[in-house]
Amino acid sequence: MIRLIALNNPRVAQSFIDYMASRDIEILMTPEGEGQFALWLKQVEHQIEAEAELKLFIENPRAQKYQAASWQVADSRTQQFHYHSPSFISQIKAKAGPLTLAIMVICIAVYALLFFGFGQPLFQSLHFPATPDQKWQLWRWVSHAFLHFSVAHIAFNLLWWWQFGGDIEKKLGSGKLLQIFLLSAALSGAAQYWVEGANFGGLSGVVYALMGYLWIIGWRRPDKGLSVPRPLVIFMLVWLVLGFVQPFMAIANSAHLAGLLAGCGLAAIEGQSKAV
């Protein structure tokens, strides 16, 4: 299934569901909390048609055709609001493309191996290059991003990777997400190594790059349909600053900062040419 949108009025949303049902396209509605209701497209092959009609619906949800459709299907509806609950995996896949999912699976697999006693050999194989001969082992420039050292560490990073990376991959494709991943993993890793050595790991530098990319590209190229909420940007920036000033937690601050600058810089370069 594909998540289309979240609305705060289930009755209005139901009129869209009814209208699409009159066109033999099934839309499901699920509550998301805080008064929000998500609409899910059940048949992937109708995605283009459903998204086009949804755009028209958002512009004029009170149009006569939607009200007429609600009257038309009212008799066949056994319950006015019947919420379907897509599986957890379906919800994960609805927002994430193949690369987003692949990186998540790799990180989880590596963490599981670390947890079951393979920590030392895995870390020695995947950490950022620390000796002259390791610098030519090219996988090390990005493989350090797969290393996580606690449940909180991997949960935090994968949540934001899924959120930011999924948006980018869905809108701009796997190639763009791969470009950001490779660039930011290498640059954030190099910055952290330069400051503190190779004893680090995690996706957080990449996450900050994704956030920075979305932040700047949403401002410079709104035609791409990507953005990040301002409160979330503020939260991430405050967390970045706190990482530098607090003495208690081991945080890869240099990786975060380098990743953020890499993502912002890439978006700024792309934003120089406005869409025609």
Secondary structure, 3 states (H helix, E strand, C coil): CEEEEEECCHHHHHHHHHHHHHCCCCEEEEEEECCEEEEEECCHHHHHHHHHHHHHHHHCCCCHHHHHHHHHHHCCCCCCCCCCCCCHHHHHHHHCCHHHHHHHHHHHHHHHHHHHHHHHHHHHHHCCCCCCCHHHCCCHHHHHHHCCCCHHHHHHHHHHHHHHHHHHHHHHCHHHHHHHHHHHHHHHHHHHHHHHCCCCCCCHHHHHHHHHHHHHHHHHCHHHCCCCCHHHHHHHHHHHHHHHHCCCCCCCHHHHHHHHHHHHHHHHHHCCCCCC
